[in-house]
Structures are given as structure tokens and as C-alpha cells.
Amino acid sequence: MRRNFAAVRACYLEELMQHEWFDLRTLRRAQRQQMTTPGYLVELLRDGHVTAVEMHSHTRYSDGMIEPGRIAAWTRALYQDGYLRHDHLTVPLVVMVTDHDYLYAEDDLHALSTGEGLIVLPGTEVSTAHGHILYYGAHPEIVRALDLRRPRLSVTLGGPEFLAMVQALGRGVAIPAHPYRQASVLRTFPDDTIASTLIAVEMLNGKTSAEDNRAAIDYASRHGLRGVGGSDAHQISSLYSFLTLFDGPIHSIEDLVIALQEGDYFPVHGEHLRLDGARRPSRQGG
């Protein structure tokens, strides 16, 4: 019988709070070595219907140092270390490249995808006047309006205006990046001002303090929003510190947008995808 995705999501988010997996200190080597993968999560992954997505990363086209061509080699090395691969268990992986105010053409990244379950897709982190917003989609109207084919680090459009634009077009998703950190729209609008225009927030960000990640989790809970996780990696060794698990396959931007709008998903600590470190199911996971 297939493990219930919603039940696993609820159990994992409960343990996320209990063990404070949202804290950056859990990314340090000593703390990571003490972490083991919850058994109920391994059971879900064994069903073969789940996709892991790195939602937030940066290359040299904005303020990152990641060479896109190195992503496959780095990921392959992690596979050999037990991440996403173990004992005939294979978890498909999607990497979203989300440079500031720059959107790769999908064909530019297509060649980086491999036959080993890795797909690389373009997104962007829009630097609005009120903070940074992750955008997943490829609306020609947005690409033209924000000039997303030319790398830069500023957009004059306001945060609420950009969120409304994406919502009106309907074929893309906009998610506040690193909530409550500097340059965050939720730091500018911390109440319910923009909540009605959102479907999710970035709950787990690999460069954000425990306090701010916790505040993002609380905001999502108050407003009935889902959460995603991403590393916000600017160098390749930081990829996959936090990811998002989706219930179902993702092969394209269109798949991701539909999954964010209509599917089920939750953020996870990257160390919990090191599958040679599984433990027995917790009491909550039964």
C-alpha cells in the first residue's frame, strides 16, 4: 500500500518544529552527522512517486559562483555518498536555477539534465522594490516587462504589484524568498496585506536564521499557506541544504507550476535525503 503523502507531510512538519530542523546550525558537519532519515520518510520515498526539488540557487549570472555545467558532477558525487540513492531507492531530483532578475531560456539548461534522474530548470528571484520574490513560470509578458534576459540586480516594480501580475496571468507562481530576512517582502508586509495573493512561502532557506525561518513557518500556518525549501546556494557546496518534496513527477516548468498550485508538497532538510542513514519510524510516523 502506498504511503499517504499528506500524513507524512504532517508528521514531518511536526518533527521539523520539535527538533528545530529549520535552524542553520543543523547544517554544520557535526550536527549533520548526528541526523538520521526518519523511517516514515524512507517509506514514502520507496513508493517511487516523489520528486525532490532544489527551489533556490544562484549562478554567475547574478551574485552566485555556481557554474551550471558543474551541477551534474556535484550531484553525482552526492549520489555516491548516499544522497537520493541507496539500496535500489532512487529519488528524482530537479534543480531550479533562480538568479536575480535573470531567467535562463529552458533550452540553455536542458543539456545539463542527465539520465540519472536529474533535471535542471530555470526560475528567477525578482528583486522588487519591496523585497525578493521567487518566480516560477515563463510568461512572455513578465520576461519583457522586467527585462529578465539581461542580468541585473534591481527591479523598480513593487512587490504587491509583481505578485498581482503573476496571479492575474495564472500560469506561474510567485513565492516570497527568505521571509523576514533583509530584502524580504514579508519583512516589509508582515501582516495579511499580501497573504491573499500567495499560495506558499519559502519556509526553509539555507542562508536564513532559525528565527526568520521559524517566523516564515508561523506566517504560513496563520494564513493556511504551503511551504517550500531551498538552499539559496551561491556556491555549489551549498546546494541541497534544504529541498522540497513533491507528490508526483516534475519534468518541466509547467509541471512545477501545476504542482505548486494544485499538488501536495513540503520542505525537507537535505540531510534527510541521505538514505543510508535511515532510522526506524518515529512514534508519530508509526
C-alpha positions as CSV (number, residue, x, y, z in Angstrom):
1,M,0.0,0.0,0.0
2,R,1.3,3.4,-0.9
3,R,2.3,5.6,2.0
4,N,0.0,8.6,2.4
5,F,1.8,11.8,1.3
6,A,-0.4,14.1,3.4
7,A,0.1,12.0,6.5
8,V,3.9,12.0,6.0
9,R,3.9,15.8,5.4
10,A,2.0,16.4,8.7
11,C,4.3,14.1,10.6
12,Y,7.5,15.6,9.1
13,L,6.4,19.2,9.8
14,E,5.6,18.3,13.4
15,E,9.1,16.8,13.8
16,L,10.6,19.8,12.0
17,M,9.3,22.1,14.8
18,Q,10.1,19.6,17.6
19,H,13.7,19.1,16.6
20,E,14.2,22.6,15.1
21,W,15.4,21.3,11.8
22,F,14.8,24.9,10.4
23,D,17.9,26.0,12.3
24,L,21.0,26.7,10.2
25,R,23.2,25.1,12.9
26,T,21.8,21.7,11.8
27,L,23.7,22.2,8.6
28,R,27.1,22.1,10.3
29,R,29.0,18.9,9.8
30,A,28.9,17.7,13.4
31,Q,25.1,18.2,13.6
32,R,24.5,16.6,10.2
33,Q,26.4,13.5,11.3
34,Q,24.0,13.1,14.2
35,M,20.9,13.2,11.9
36,T,19.2,10.2,10.5
37,T,16.4,9.9,8.0
38,P,13.0,9.3,9.5
39,G,11.8,5.8,8.6
40,Y,8.4,7.0,7.6
41,L,10.1,9.4,5.1
42,V,12.1,6.5,3.6
43,E,8.8,4.5,3.2
44,L,7.3,7.4,1.3
45,L,10.3,7.7,-1.0
46,R,10.3,3.9,-1.7
47,D,6.9,4.3,-3.2
48,G,8.6,5.9,-6.2
49,H,6.2,8.8,-6.7
50,V,8.1,11.6,-5.0
51,T,10.3,14.2,-6.6
52,A,12.9,16.3,-4.7
53,V,13.3,19.9,-5.9
54,E,16.0,22.4,-5.1
55,M,13.9,25.5,-5.3
56,H,16.5,28.3,-5.0
57,S,20.1,28.6,-6.3
58,H,22.3,31.2,-8.0
59,T,24.9,31.1,-10.7
60,R,27.4,33.7,-12.0
61,Y,24.6,35.4,-14.0
62,S,23.6,37.2,-10.8
63,D,25.5,37.0,-7.5
64,G,26.4,33.3,-7.3
65,M,29.5,31.4,-8.1
66,I,27.9,28.2,-9.4
67,E,28.9,27.1,-12.9
68,P,25.7,25.4,-14.2
69,G,27.8,22.8,-16.0
70,R,29.2,21.5,-12.7
71,I,25.8,20.8,-11.1
72,A,25.6,17.3,-12.6
73,A,29.1,16.3,-11.5
74,W,28.5,17.6,-8.0
75,T,25.2,15.8,-7.8
76,R,26.7,12.5,-9.0
77,A,29.2,12.7,-6.2
78,L,26.4,13.1,-3.7
79,Y,24.6,10.1,-5.1
80,Q,27.7,8.1,-4.4
81,D,27.6,9.3,-0.8
82,G,24.1,8.0,-0.3
83,Y,22.1,11.1,-1.0
84,L,18.9,10.4,-3.0
85,R,20.3,7.0,-3.9
86,H,20.5,3.9,-1.7
87,D,19.7,0.2,-1.8
88,H,17.8,0.4,-5.1
89,L,16.0,3.5,-4.0
90,T,16.2,6.4,-6.5
91,V,14.7,9.8,-5.9
92,P,14.3,12.0,-9.0
93,L,15.9,15.5,-8.5
94,V,15.1,18.8,-10.1
95,V,17.3,21.9,-9.6
96,M,15.8,25.3,-10.1
97,V,18.3,27.9,-11.1
98,T,16.9,31.2,-9.8
99,D,19.3,34.0,-10.5
100,H,18.3,37.5,-9.5
101,D,16.3,39.3,-12.2
102,Y,17.6,36.8,-14.9
103,L,15.7,33.9,-16.4
104,Y,17.6,31.3,-18.4
105,A,15.9,30.1,-21.5
106,E,14.8,26.5,-20.8
107,D,16.9,25.2,-23.7
108,D,20.0,26.7,-22.2
109,L,19.7,24.4,-19.2
110,H,18.2,21.3,-21.0
111,A,21.6,19.9,-21.8
112,L,22.5,19.8,-18.1
113,S,19.8,17.3,-17.3
114,T,21.0,13.7,-17.2
115,G,19.7,10.2,-17.5
116,E,20.4,9.8,-13.8
117,G,17.2,11.4,-12.6
118,L,18.5,15.0,-12.6
119,I,16.6,17.8,-14.4
120,V,17.8,21.5,-14.4
121,L,15.1,24.1,-15.0
122,P,15.1,28.0,-14.9
123,G,13.3,30.2,-12.5
124,T,14.2,33.6,-11.2
125,E,14.4,35.7,-8.0
126,V,12.9,39.0,-8.7
127,S,14.3,41.9,-6.7
128,T,11.2,44.1,-6.4
129,A,11.2,47.4,-4.6
130,H,9.8,45.7,-1.5
131,G,11.9,42.6,-1.4
132,H,12.9,39.4,-3.3
133,I,10.3,37.1,-4.8
134,L,10.9,33.7,-6.3
135,Y,9.1,33.3,-9.7
136,Y,8.4,30.0,-11.4
137,G,7.0,30.4,-14.9
138,A,7.9,31.8,-18.3
139,H,5.3,34.4,-19.1
140,P,6.5,36.4,-22.1
141,E,4.8,39.5,-20.6
142,I,6.8,39.2,-17.4
143,V,10.1,38.5,-19.2
144,R,9.6,41.6,-21.4
145,A,8.3,43.8,-18.6
146,L,11.2,43.0,-16.2
147,D,13.8,42.5,-18.9
148,L,14.7,39.1,-17.5
149,R,17.1,38.1,-20.3
150,R,19.6,40.8,-19.1
151,P,21.3,40.1,-15.8
152,R,21.0,42.9,-13.2
153,L,20.1,43.2,-9.5
154,S,17.2,45.6,-9.3
155,V,13.6,45.9,-10.5
156,T,11.5,49.0,-9.9
157,L,8.2,47.2,-9.8
158,G,6.7,47.0,-6.3
159,G,6.3,43.6,-4.5
160,P,2.5,43.6,-4.3
161,E,2.3,44.7,-8.0
162,F,4.5,41.9,-9.1
163,L,2.5,39.3,-7.0
164,A,-0.7,40.7,-8.5
165,M,0.7,40.5,-12.0
166,V,1.7,36.8,-11.6
167,Q,-1.7,36.0,-10.0
168,A,-3.6,37.7,-12.9
169,L,-1.7,35.8,-15.6
170,G,-2.4,32.5,-13.8
171,R,0.3,30.3,-15.4
172,G,3.1,31.0,-12.9
173,V,3.8,31.1,-9.2
174,A,5.4,33.8,-7.1
175,I,6.7,32.9,-3.6
176,P,8.3,35.3,-1.1
177,A,12.0,34.4,-0.8
178,H,13.8,34.1,2.6
179,P,10.9,35.6,4.5
180,Y,11.7,38.1,7.3
181,R,15.4,38.3,6.2
182,Q,16.6,41.6,4.9
183,A,15.2,42.3,1.4
184,S,12.0,40.2,2.1
185,V,8.5,41.3,1.2
186,L,7.3,39.7,4.4
187,R,9.6,41.9,6.4
188,T,8.0,44.9,4.6
189,F,4.4,43.5,4.8
190,P,4.4,41.2,7.8
191,D,0.6,41.0,8.4
192,D,-2.1,39.9,6.0
193,T,-1.5,42.6,3.4
194,I,-0.3,40.2,0.7
195,A,-1.3,36.8,2.1
196,S,-4.3,36.6,-0.2
197,T,-2.0,36.7,-3.3
198,L,0.2,33.8,-2.1
199,I,-0.1,30.1,-2.3
200,A,3.2,29.3,-0.5
201,V,6.2,30.9,1.2
202,E,9.8,29.7,1.5
203,M,9.7,28.1,4.9
204,L,13.3,26.7,4.9
205,N,16.1,28.8,3.4
206,G,19.7,27.7,3.7
207,K,21.0,31.2,4.4
208,T,18.3,32.4,6.8
209,S,18.5,32.4,10.6
210,A,16.5,30.0,12.7
211,E,14.4,32.9,14.0
212,D,13.4,34.0,10.5
213,N,12.8,30.5,9.2
214,R,10.6,29.9,12.2
215,A,8.7,33.2,11.5
216,A,8.1,32.1,7.9
217,I,6.7,28.8,9.2
218,D,4.4,30.6,11.6
219,Y,3.2,33.0,8.9
220,A,2.3,30.1,6.6
221,S,0.5,28.4,9.4
222,R,-1.5,31.5,10.2
223,H,-2.6,32.0,6.6
224,G,-3.1,28.4,5.6
225,L,-0.2,28.5,3.1
226,R,2.1,25.7,2.0
227,G,5.8,25.9,2.3
228,V,8.9,25.2,0.2
229,G,12.5,24.7,1.0
230,G,15.6,25.7,-0.9
231,S,19.3,26.2,-0.2
232,D,19.7,29.7,-1.6
233,A,23.0,28.3,-2.7
234,H,25.6,30.8,-4.1
235,Q,28.3,28.2,-4.3
236,I,28.0,24.6,-5.3
237,S,28.8,23.0,-2.0
238,S,25.7,24.7,-0.5
239,L,23.3,23.0,-2.9
240,Y,20.6,20.8,-1.3
241,S,20.8,22.1,2.2
242,F,17.0,22.3,2.1
243,L,14.7,21.0,-0.6
244,T,11.0,20.5,-1.3
245,L,9.4,17.1,-1.8
246,F,6.5,16.9,-4.3
247,D,3.9,14.2,-4.6
248,G,4.4,13.2,-8.3
249,P,6.8,13.7,-11.2
250,I,8.1,17.0,-12.3
251,H,9.8,17.3,-15.8
252,S,9.1,20.9,-16.8
253,I,8.3,24.4,-15.6
254,E,4.7,23.7,-16.4
255,D,4.8,20.6,-14.2
256,L,6.2,22.6,-11.3
257,V,3.7,25.3,-11.6
258,I,0.8,22.9,-11.6
259,A,2.3,21.0,-8.6
260,L,2.7,24.2,-6.7
261,Q,-0.9,25.4,-7.5
262,E,-2.7,22.1,-7.2
263,G,-0.5,19.4,-5.7
264,D,1.0,18.4,-2.3
265,Y,4.5,19.2,-1.1
266,F,6.6,20.1,1.9
267,P,10.1,21.4,2.7
268,V,12.8,19.0,4.0
269,H,16.2,19.1,5.5
270,G,18.7,17.9,2.9
271,E,20.4,15.6,5.3
272,H,17.2,13.6,5.5
273,L,17.8,12.6,1.9
274,R,21.0,10.8,2.8
275,L,19.3,7.5,2.6
276,D,22.0,5.3,4.1
277,G,21.1,6.9,7.4
278,A,17.5,5.8,7.8
279,R,16.2,5.1,11.2
280,R,13.1,3.3,12.5
281,P,9.8,5.1,12.1
282,S,9.1,7.6,14.9
283,R,6.1,7.2,17.1
284,Q,4.3,9.9,15.1
285,G,5.1,8.2,11.8
286,G,4.2,4.8,13.1
